[in-house]
Amino acid sequence: MHIADNIIRKKISNVYFIWGRGKTTIANGLCRKYDCFIYDIDESRQRHLADADPIYQPHMLRNYEKEYGVSDFWELAPEIINEREKHWLCEFTPMAMIDLVLLASSHKIILCEGDIDYEAVIPLASHIVHLSNRGTKFDWFQRPDHIHMLDVIKNRTDISETEKEMIINNAYNSVGSNDTQLPDWVTRHGVKDIVWDDNTTIEQTISDVAEYFGF
């Protein structure tokens, strides 16, 4: 069965997608000001892992650590991590979209924040903003929900301190630091990009996004 884009677009016309760096911070700020419902992609990923089927979602169920003979996900080469993420999001996104269609009828405003299959969602979305975080203090692994990832590496007893440092450096190379270049799809699809840096307050960025969304 194929559902036409215009049908889904109408059903999720009250869903506002926030992508890029700092999306959780900005979504939480908007929620406090405008009483929005936040659809957390990261939480949804874990929940929908139980729905994955090896026939239809093979990459979601693929054990990369076992396949490549490593003890930690961040030991994988950055190109393998990025390829895994691309396929994972492709298989997961339809599950998220079904959630959003169902939620849209019971909430006035939904903020969807998190990484998703952008190319698949852009034709369906009425409201999108991309955040470019160019602050020098940005650190993906210092987020409260991410910091444990480095702690796991640091607390390992089966490898040397040098090996721990190598894995941590590899992890940073995989997720990147602050944004210095726009993703190709942002420019190609004309997605609104809002830049924030060391001279921009969180409140200012929240206001910029709210103004663009018309809140």
Residue, then its C-alpha position, 0 to 999 in steps of 0.5 A: m500500500h502506498i499513502a500519498d504524501n499530501i494525505i500524510r502532510k495534512k494529518i501532521s500539519n501541526v507537527y513542527f520538526i526541529w533538526g540539527r544541533g541543540k534541538t533538545t534544548i530548544a524544543n524543551g524551551l519552546c515546550r515551557k513557553y507554548d505548552c507543546f507536546i514533544y515527540d522525542i526521537d531518541e526515546s522512540r528509537q528504543r521503543h520501536l526496536a521491539d517492533a523491528d522485524p529482520i525481514y523488513q528492518p534488518h539494519m535496526l536488528r544488526n549487531y555491528e559490534k559482534e559483526y566487526g569483532v569489537s567490544d564497544f560501538w564507538e570502536l567502529a570506524p566513523e564511516i561504518i557508524n555513519e552508514r549504520e545510522k543512515h540505514w537505521l533511520c531509513e527503517f525506523t522513520p516510517m514507525a515514527m511517522i505513524d506515531l506522529v499521525l496518531l498523536a497529531s489528532s490529540h495535541k495542538i502543537i507537536l515538536c518532533e526533535g531528533d535525527i530522522d530520515y530527512e529526505a523522506v520526511i521533508p516532502l511530508a512536513s509543513h514546518i521544519v527548522h535546522l539549527s546550526n550550533r557553532g558555539t565553541k563549547f558544544d560537546w555532544f557527549q556532555r549531554p545528560d543523556h549521552i555522558h554515560m557513553l564516555d563513562v562506559i569507555k573510561n571504566r573499562t578494565d580490559i584495555s589501556e588508558t591509551e586505547k581508551e583515549m583512541i576510542i574516545n577520539n574515534a567517538y568524537n570523530s564519528v559524531g562531529s563537533n560544532d557545525t561549520q558546514l550546512p548539510d547538503w539536504v538543508t541547502r538543496h531543499g531550502v530548509k530554514d537554518i538558524v545559527w547560534d553560537d557563543n554570542t547567542t543566548i538560548e532564549q534568543t534562539i528559542s525566540d527565533v525558532a518560535e517566530y519562524f514557526g509562527f507561535 
